[in-house]
Amino acid sequence: MIEVKKNNFFLNEEVNTILKNIIKNKSFTNGYIFYGAEGLGKKQTALQFIQEIFKESSPSENIEERITNNNHPDFLIIEPDSLLATKSSGSFDPEKTLKSGYEIIKIAQIRNIKTFLSQKSINSEKKIVLIIDAHLLNEAASNCLLKTLEEPSNGIFILLTSKLNLLLDTIISRCQIVRFRSFSNKQIKSILKEYLDTSKLKINAKLKFEDLINSANGSPNQLLKNIEIWNDFSDEIISKLDSPVKSSLEILEISKSISEKFEISQQICLVNLIQTIWWRKTKNIRLVKKLENLKYLLRKNIQPRLAWEITLLKISIDDI
């Protein structure tokens, strides 16, 4: 685990200014959408925002601890259910499901919000609902949430998402969008220097730090997560994927090894890395698009080994 020097790691100052003004002026809306790439501190900032709202009503309460432990009576957090698909199909395999990356927010979870909001606030003027990865709402849950947003209530909704286009337009129109912008490479380096003891930051010797930063898509948090994942990859795999693979036999061997040894999230992380490295070396946009499609297939959990084989074979034929 990478150690962080300060508790307010990667809080976005531009966003903080907006949220502080909202609290200062008490100009609350019924809903907010915190939108930006993964790893930009959306959840951390949302929790801080919620704490500050509650402190306005009950400054003497130990708000931070109660929010952190999720035991504040006026706070509800909704997170995707990663077990839905296999439970409903009747073939429940927890290990396979948790590794598949398939998650969803169910209508039952949104109905719980109605029950929560129907109860009188206990320690604050407002009850607050935080929805993690709101783009994972299924159709029924989305429609249910829309009706809840339309009804006058004593609640504030905060939706976190990295995929705004997957939310209903009608939900977006009823919320204030708070945009989390990606950091430049220069800013990321500055943040790492300020918040981390970089002398203890272990990075696989086969990897270039510039490639790691570029593959994080402007997200310091994502960079740290990626470094931890990448350090699990063997030097052999990284070496073989240092450039597009030409040998069909080697492609089959690599695909088998990757799909058997690594979880979906790790495989997607690996694709991000090789996408960055191969683009630096080839500047081939068709190659990048093929790898982008590979990430799509992996997220859908469509036979990962086959997805790797087909993608790498296509690249070897079309782009080398």
C-alpha positions as a Markdown table, in Angstrom:
| # | Residue | x | y | z |
|---|---|---|---|---|
| 1 | Met | 0.0 | 0.0 | 0.0 |
| 2 | Ile | 1.3 | 3.4 | -1.0 |
| 3 | Glu | 1.5 | 5.8 | 2.0 |
| 4 | Val | 0.1 | 9.3 | 1.7 |
| 5 | Lys | 1.6 | 12.2 | 3.8 |
| 6 | Lys | -1.6 | 14.3 | 4.1 |
| 7 | Asn | -5.2 | 13.5 | 4.8 |
| 8 | Asn | -6.6 | 15.9 | 2.2 |
| 9 | Phe | -4.8 | 14.1 | -0.6 |
| 10 | Phe | -5.8 | 15.2 | -4.1 |
| 11 | Leu | -8.8 | 17.3 | -3.1 |
| 12 | Asn | -9.5 | 19.6 | -6.1 |
| 13 | Glu | -9.1 | 23.2 | -5.1 |
| 14 | Glu | -11.3 | 24.5 | -8.0 |
| 15 | Val | -14.1 | 22.3 | -7.0 |
| 16 | Asn | -13.6 | 23.1 | -3.3 |
| 17 | Thr | -14.1 | 26.8 | -4.0 |
| 18 | Ile | -17.4 | 26.1 | -5.7 |
| 19 | Leu | -18.6 | 23.9 | -2.9 |
| 20 | Lys | -17.5 | 26.3 | -0.1 |
| 21 | Asn | -19.5 | 29.1 | -1.8 |
| 22 | Ile | -22.6 | 26.9 | -1.9 |
| 23 | Ile | -22.3 | 26.2 | 1.8 |
| 24 | Lys | -21.5 | 29.9 | 2.6 |
| 25 | Asn | -24.5 | 31.2 | 0.7 |
| 26 | Lys | -26.7 | 28.2 | 1.6 |
| 27 | Ser | -27.5 | 28.0 | -2.1 |
| 28 | Phe | -28.3 | 24.3 | -2.1 |
| 29 | Thr | -30.0 | 22.5 | -5.0 |
| 30 | Asn | -31.8 | 19.2 | -4.8 |
| 31 | Gly | -29.1 | 17.3 | -6.7 |
| 32 | Tyr | -25.5 | 17.5 | -7.7 |
| 33 | Ile | -23.5 | 15.4 | -10.2 |
| 34 | Phe | -19.8 | 15.1 | -9.5 |
| 35 | Tyr | -18.4 | 14.3 | -12.9 |
| 36 | Gly | -14.9 | 13.5 | -13.9 |
| 37 | Ala | -12.4 | 10.7 | -14.7 |
| 38 | Glu | -11.7 | 8.0 | -12.1 |
| 39 | Gly | -9.3 | 8.8 | -9.4 |
| 40 | Leu | -9.8 | 12.6 | -9.3 |
| 41 | Gly | -11.1 | 12.5 | -5.7 |
| 42 | Lys | -14.9 | 12.8 | -6.4 |
| 43 | Lys | -15.9 | 10.5 | -3.5 |
| 44 | Gln | -13.4 | 12.1 | -1.1 |
| 45 | Thr | -14.6 | 15.6 | -2.0 |
| 46 | Ala | -18.3 | 14.6 | -1.7 |
| 47 | Leu | -17.7 | 13.2 | 1.8 |
| 48 | Gln | -16.0 | 16.4 | 2.8 |
| 49 | Phe | -18.8 | 18.5 | 1.3 |
| 50 | Ile | -21.4 | 16.4 | 3.2 |
| 51 | Gln | -19.5 | 16.8 | 6.5 |
| 52 | Glu | -19.4 | 20.6 | 6.1 |
| 53 | Ile | -23.2 | 20.7 | 5.4 |
| 54 | Phe | -23.9 | 18.7 | 8.5 |
| 55 | Lys | -21.5 | 20.9 | 10.6 |
| 56 | Glu | -23.7 | 23.9 | 9.8 |
| 57 | Ser | -26.6 | 22.3 | 11.7 |
| 58 | Ser | -24.7 | 20.5 | 14.5 |
| 59 | Pro | -21.1 | 21.8 | 14.8 |
| 60 | Ser | -20.6 | 20.0 | 18.2 |
| 61 | Glu | -21.2 | 16.6 | 16.7 |
| 62 | Asn | -18.3 | 14.3 | 15.7 |
| 63 | Ile | -19.5 | 14.5 | 12.1 |
| 64 | Glu | -16.3 | 13.3 | 10.4 |
| 65 | Glu | -16.1 | 10.0 | 12.3 |
| 66 | Arg | -19.8 | 9.3 | 11.8 |
| 67 | Ile | -19.7 | 9.9 | 8.1 |
| 68 | Thr | -16.5 | 7.8 | 7.7 |
| 69 | Asn | -18.1 | 5.0 | 9.6 |
| 70 | Asn | -21.4 | 5.4 | 7.7 |
| 71 | Asn | -23.5 | 5.7 | 10.9 |
| 72 | His | -24.9 | 9.2 | 10.6 |
| 73 | Pro | -28.7 | 9.0 | 10.8 |
| 74 | Asp | -29.2 | 11.7 | 8.1 |
| 75 | Phe | -26.7 | 10.2 | 5.6 |
| 76 | Leu | -27.3 | 7.3 | 3.1 |
| 77 | Ile | -24.8 | 5.9 | 0.7 |
| 78 | Ile | -25.8 | 3.8 | -2.3 |
| 79 | Glu | -23.2 | 1.7 | -4.0 |
| 80 | Pro | -23.4 | -0.8 | -6.9 |
| 81 | Asp | -24.3 | -4.4 | -6.2 |
| 82 | Ser | -21.7 | -6.6 | -7.8 |
| 83 | Leu | -23.6 | -9.8 | -7.1 |
| 84 | Leu | -26.9 | -9.1 | -8.9 |
| 85 | Ala | -26.2 | -10.9 | -12.1 |
| 86 | Thr | -25.3 | -14.3 | -10.7 |
| 87 | Lys | -27.9 | -14.2 | -7.9 |
| 88 | Ser | -30.7 | -13.6 | -10.4 |
| 89 | Ser | -29.4 | -16.3 | -12.8 |
| 90 | Gly | -29.4 | -18.9 | -10.0 |
| 91 | Ser | -25.8 | -19.8 | -10.5 |
| 92 | Phe | -24.1 | -17.9 | -7.7 |
| 93 | Asp | -20.3 | -17.9 | -7.7 |
| 94 | Pro | -19.1 | -15.0 | -5.5 |
| 95 | Glu | -15.4 | -15.3 | -6.5 |
| 96 | Lys | -16.2 | -15.3 | -10.3 |
| 97 | Thr | -18.7 | -12.4 | -9.9 |
| 98 | Leu | -16.5 | -10.2 | -7.9 |
| 99 | Lys | -13.7 | -10.6 | -10.4 |
| 100 | Ser | -15.9 | -10.1 | -13.4 |
| 101 | Gly | -16.3 | -6.3 | -12.9 |
| 102 | Tyr | -20.0 | -6.6 | -13.5 |
| 103 | Glu | -21.9 | -4.2 | -11.2 |
| 104 | Ile | -25.3 | -2.5 | -11.1 |
| 105 | Ile | -27.5 | -0.4 | -8.9 |
| 106 | Lys | -30.9 | -2.0 | -8.4 |
| 107 | Ile | -34.3 | -0.4 | -8.1 |
| 108 | Ala | -34.7 | -1.8 | -4.6 |
| 109 | Gln | -31.7 | 0.3 | -3.5 |
| 110 | Ile | -33.4 | 3.5 | -4.9 |
| 111 | Arg | -36.7 | 2.6 | -3.2 |
| 112 | Asn | -34.7 | 2.6 | 0.0 |
| 113 | Ile | -34.0 | 6.3 | -0.6 |
| 114 | Lys | -37.7 | 7.1 | -0.6 |
| 115 | Thr | -38.0 | 5.3 | 2.8 |
| 116 | Phe | -35.0 | 7.2 | 4.1 |
| 117 | Leu | -36.3 | 10.6 | 3.0 |
| 118 | Ser | -39.7 | 10.0 | 4.3 |
| 119 | Gln | -38.3 | 10.0 | 7.8 |
| 120 | Lys | -37.7 | 13.3 | 9.6 |
| 121 | Ser | -34.1 | 14.6 | 9.9 |
| 122 | Ile | -32.5 | 13.9 | 13.3 |
| 123 | Asn | -29.3 | 16.0 | 13.5 |
| 124 | Ser | -29.5 | 18.3 | 10.5 |
| 125 | Glu | -31.7 | 20.4 | 8.3 |
| 126 | Lys | -31.1 | 18.1 | 5.3 |
| 127 | Lys | -30.8 | 14.4 | 4.7 |
| 128 | Ile | -28.1 | 13.6 | 2.2 |
| 129 | Val | -27.9 | 10.7 | -0.3 |
| 130 | Leu | -24.6 | 9.8 | -2.0 |
| 131 | Ile | -24.8 | 7.5 | -5.0 |
| 132 | Ile | -21.5 | 6.0 | -6.1 |
| 133 | Asp | -21.0 | 5.2 | -9.8 |
| 134 | Ala | -24.4 | 6.5 | -10.7 |
| 135 | His | -23.9 | 5.5 | -14.3 |
| 136 | Leu | -24.5 | 1.9 | -13.1 |
| 137 | Leu | -28.1 | 2.6 | -12.4 |
| 138 | Asn | -30.2 | 0.1 | -14.4 |
| 139 | Glu | -33.2 | 1.4 | -16.4 |
| 140 | Ala | -35.8 | 0.7 | -13.6 |
| 141 | Ala | -33.5 | 2.3 | -11.0 |
| 142 | Ser | -32.9 | 5.4 | -13.2 |
| 143 | Asn | -36.6 | 6.0 | -13.7 |
| 144 | Cys | -37.3 | 5.5 | -10.0 |
| 145 | Leu | -34.5 | 8.0 | -9.1 |
| 146 | Leu | -35.9 | 10.5 | -11.5 |
| 147 | Lys | -39.3 | 10.4 | -9.8 |
| 148 | Thr | -37.6 | 10.8 | -6.4 |
| 149 | Leu | -35.6 | 13.8 | -7.7 |
| 150 | Glu | -38.9 | 15.4 | -9.0 |
| 151 | Glu | -40.6 | 15.2 | -5.7 |
| 152 | Pro | -40.1 | 18.0 | -3.1 |
| 153 | Ser | -38.2 | 16.6 | -0.2 |
| 154 | Asn | -35.8 | 17.4 | 2.6 |
| 155 | Gly | -33.0 | 15.6 | 0.8 |
| 156 | Ile | -29.8 | 16.5 | -1.2 |
| 157 | Phe | -28.6 | 14.0 | -3.8 |
| 158 | Ile | -25.0 | 13.7 | -4.8 |
| 159 | Leu | -24.3 | 11.5 | -7.8 |
| 160 | Leu | -20.7 | 10.4 | -8.6 |
| 161 | Thr | -19.9 | 9.4 | -12.1 |
| 162 | Ser | -17.1 | 9.1 | -14.7 |
| 163 | Lys | -19.6 | 8.5 | -17.5 |
| 164 | Leu | -22.1 | 11.3 | -17.7 |
| 165 | Asn | -23.4 | 10.1 | -21.1 |
| 166 | Leu | -24.8 | 7.0 | -19.4 |
| 167 | Leu | -27.1 | 9.0 | -17.1 |
| 168 | Leu | -30.7 | 9.9 | -18.2 |
| 169 | Asp | -30.8 | 13.4 | -19.7 |
| 170 | Thr | -33.8 | 14.1 | -17.4 |
| 171 | Ile | -31.7 | 13.2 | -14.3 |
| 172 | Ile | -28.8 | 15.4 | -15.6 |
| 173 | Ser | -31.2 | 18.3 | -16.1 |
| 174 | Arg | -32.4 | 18.2 | -12.5 |
| 175 | Cys | -28.9 | 18.4 | -11.0 |
| 176 | Gln | -26.0 | 20.9 | -10.8 |
| 177 | Ile | -22.9 | 19.4 | -12.5 |
| 178 | Val | -19.7 | 19.8 | -10.6 |
| 179 | Arg | -16.9 | 19.1 | -13.1 |
| 180 | Phe | -13.6 | 17.5 | -11.9 |
| 181 | Arg | -10.9 | 18.3 | -14.4 |
| 182 | Ser | -8.0 | 16.0 | -15.1 |
| 183 | Phe | -4.5 | 17.2 | -14.0 |
| 184 | Ser | -1.7 | 17.9 | -16.3 |
| 185 | Asn | 1.4 | 15.7 | -16.2 |
| 186 | Lys | 3.3 | 18.6 | -14.6 |
| 187 | Gln | 0.6 | 19.0 | -11.9 |
| 188 | Ile | 0.6 | 15.3 | -11.2 |
| 189 | Lys | 4.4 | 15.3 | -10.6 |
| 190 | Ser | 4.0 | 18.3 | -8.3 |
| 191 | Ile | 1.2 | 16.6 | -6.3 |
| 192 | Leu | 3.2 | 13.4 | -6.0 |
| 193 | Lys | 6.2 | 15.4 | -4.7 |
| 194 | Glu | 4.0 | 17.3 | -2.2 |
| 195 | Tyr | 2.0 | 14.4 | -0.9 |
| 196 | Leu | 4.2 | 11.3 | -1.2 |
| 197 | Asp | 7.5 | 10.1 | 0.0 |
| 198 | Thr | 8.6 | 9.3 | -3.6 |
| 199 | Ser | 11.8 | 7.7 | -2.3 |
| 200 | Lys | 9.5 | 4.8 | -1.1 |
| 201 | Leu | 7.5 | 4.7 | -4.3 |
| 202 | Lys | 8.5 | 1.3 | -5.8 |
| 203 | Ile | 8.0 | 1.1 | -9.6 |
| 204 | Asn | 8.7 | -1.9 | -11.8 |
| 205 | Ala | 12.1 | -1.3 | -13.3 |
| 206 | Lys | 10.8 | -2.3 | -16.8 |
| 207 | Leu | 8.4 | 0.7 | -16.8 |
| 208 | Lys | 9.0 | 4.3 | -17.7 |
| 209 | Phe | 7.5 | 6.8 | -15.2 |
| 210 | Glu | 6.3 | 9.0 | -18.1 |
| 211 | Asp | 4.3 | 6.2 | -19.5 |
| 212 | Leu | 2.8 | 5.5 | -16.1 |
| 213 | Ile | 1.7 | 9.2 | -15.8 |
| 214 | Asn | 0.3 | 9.3 | -19.3 |
| 215 | Ser | -1.7 | 6.2 | -18.9 |
| 216 | Ala | -3.4 | 7.6 | -15.7 |
| 217 | Asn | -5.4 | 10.1 | -17.8 |
| 218 | Gly | -4.7 | 13.0 | -15.6 |
| 219 | Ser | -5.6 | 11.3 | -12.3 |
| 220 | Pro | -3.1 | 11.2 | -9.5 |
| 221 | Asn | -5.1 | 8.7 | -7.5 |
| 222 | Gln | -5.5 | 6.4 | -10.6 |
| 223 | Leu | -1.7 | 6.6 | -11.1 |
| 224 | Leu | -1.1 | 5.3 | -7.6 |
| 225 | Lys | -3.6 | 2.5 | -8.0 |
| 226 | Asn | -2.1 | 1.6 | -11.4 |
| 227 | Ile | 1.5 | 1.5 | -9.9 |
| 228 | Glu | 0.3 | -1.0 | -7.3 |
| 229 | Ile | -1.4 | -3.1 | -10.0 |
| 230 | Trp | 1.5 | -2.9 | -12.4 |
| 231 | Asn | 4.0 | -4.0 | -9.8 |
| 232 | Asp | 2.1 | -7.3 | -9.7 |
| 233 | Phe | 2.9 | -8.0 | -13.4 |
| 234 | Ser | 6.0 | -10.0 | -14.0 |
| 235 | Asp | 8.9 | -8.6 | -15.9 |
| 236 | Glu | 8.3 | -11.2 | -18.6 |
| 237 | Ile | 4.8 | -10.0 | -19.4 |
| 238 | Ile | 5.8 | -6.4 | -19.4 |
| 239 | Ser | 8.8 | -7.2 | -21.7 |
| 240 | Lys | 6.6 | -9.2 | -24.1 |
| 241 | Leu | 4.1 | -6.3 | -24.3 |
| 242 | Asp | 6.7 | -3.6 | -24.7 |
| 243 | Ser | 5.7 | -3.4 | -28.4 |
| 244 | Pro | 3.0 | -5.0 | -30.6 |
| 245 | Val | 3.4 | -8.8 | -30.6 |
| 246 | Lys | 4.1 | -10.4 | -34.0 |
| 247 | Ser | 4.1 | -14.1 | -33.3 |
| 248 | Ser | 0.7 | -15.8 | -33.3 |
| 249 | Leu | 1.9 | -18.5 | -30.9 |
| 250 | Glu | 3.3 | -15.9 | -28.5 |
| 251 | Ile | 0.0 | -14.0 | -28.7 |
| 252 | Leu | -2.0 | -17.2 | -27.7 |
| 253 | Glu | 0.4 | -17.8 | -24.8 |
| 254 | Ile | 0.3 | -14.2 | -23.5 |
| 255 | Ser | -3.5 | -14.1 | -23.8 |
| 256 | Lys | -3.9 | -17.3 | -21.8 |
| 257 | Ser | -1.4 | -16.2 | -19.1 |
| 258 | Ile | -3.1 | -12.8 | -18.7 |
| 259 | Ser | -6.7 | -14.1 | -18.5 |
| 260 | Glu | -5.8 | -16.8 | -16.0 |
| 261 | Lys | -3.6 | -14.8 | -13.7 |
| 262 | Phe | -5.2 | -11.4 | -13.5 |
| 263 | Glu | -8.6 | -10.0 | -12.5 |
| 264 | Ile | -10.6 | -7.9 | -15.0 |
| 265 | Ser | -9.6 | -4.6 | -13.4 |
| 266 | Gln | -6.0 | -5.6 | -13.6 |
| 267 | Gln | -6.3 | -6.5 | -17.2 |
| 268 | Ile | -7.9 | -3.2 | -18.1 |
| 269 | Cys | -5.1 | -1.4 | -16.2 |
| 270 | Leu | -2.6 | -3.4 | -18.3 |
| 271 | Val | -4.4 | -2.4 | -21.5 |
| 272 | Asn | -4.1 | 1.3 | -20.5 |
| 273 | Leu | -0.4 | 0.9 | -20.0 |
| 274 | Ile | 0.4 | -0.9 | -23.3 |
| 275 | Gln | -1.9 | 1.5 | -25.1 |
| 276 | Thr | 0.2 | 4.4 | -23.9 |
| 277 | Ile | 3.5 | 2.6 | -24.7 |
| 278 | Trp | 2.5 | 1.5 | -28.1 |
| 279 | Trp | 1.1 | 4.9 | -29.0 |
| 280 | Arg | 4.5 | 6.5 | -28.0 |
| 281 | Lys | 6.3 | 4.0 | -30.2 |
| 282 | Thr | 4.0 | 3.8 | -33.2 |
| 283 | Lys | 1.6 | 6.8 | -33.3 |
| 284 | Asn | -0.8 | 4.4 | -34.9 |
| 285 | Ile | -4.4 | 5.5 | -34.1 |
| 286 | Arg | -5.9 | 2.2 | -35.5 |
| 287 | Leu | -3.9 | 0.3 | -33.0 |
| 288 | Val | -5.1 | 2.5 | -30.1 |
| 289 | Lys | -8.8 | 2.1 | -31.2 |
| 290 | Lys | -8.4 | -1.7 | -31.2 |
| 291 | Leu | -7.0 | -1.6 | -27.7 |
| 292 | Glu | -9.9 | 0.7 | -26.7 |
| 293 | Asn | -12.3 | -2.0 | -28.0 |
| 294 | Leu | -10.4 | -4.6 | -26.0 |
| 295 | Lys | -11.1 | -2.6 | -22.8 |
| 296 | Tyr | -14.8 | -2.5 | -23.7 |
| 297 | Leu | -14.9 | -6.3 | -24.1 |
| 298 | Leu | -13.2 | -6.8 | -20.8 |
| 299 | Arg | -15.6 | -4.5 | -19.0 |
| 300 | Lys | -18.4 | -6.6 | -20.4 |
| 301 | Asn | -16.6 | -9.7 | -19.3 |
| 302 | Ile | -17.0 | -11.2 | -22.8 |
| 303 | Gln | -14.6 | -14.2 | -22.7 |
| 304 | Pro | -11.4 | -12.3 | -21.7 |
| 305 | Arg | -8.9 | -14.8 | -23.1 |
| 306 | Leu | -10.7 | -14.7 | -26.5 |
| 307 | Ala | -10.9 | -10.9 | -26.4 |
| 308 | Trp | -7.1 | -10.7 | -25.9 |
| 309 | Glu | -6.4 | -13.2 | -28.6 |
| 310 | Ile | -8.6 | -11.6 | -31.2 |
| 311 | Thr | -7.3 | -8.1 | -30.5 |
| 312 | Leu | -3.6 | -8.9 | -30.5 |
| 313 | Leu | -4.0 | -11.1 | -33.6 |
| 314 | Lys | -5.8 | -8.3 | -35.4 |
| 315 | Ile | -3.1 | -5.8 | -34.4 |
| 316 | Ser | -0.4 | -8.2 | -35.6 |
| 317 | Ile | -2.0 | -8.6 | -39.0 |
| 318 | Asp | -3.3 | -5.1 | -39.6 |
| 319 | Asp | -1.0 | -2.7 | -37.9 |
| 320 | Ile | 2.5 | -4.1 | -37.9 |
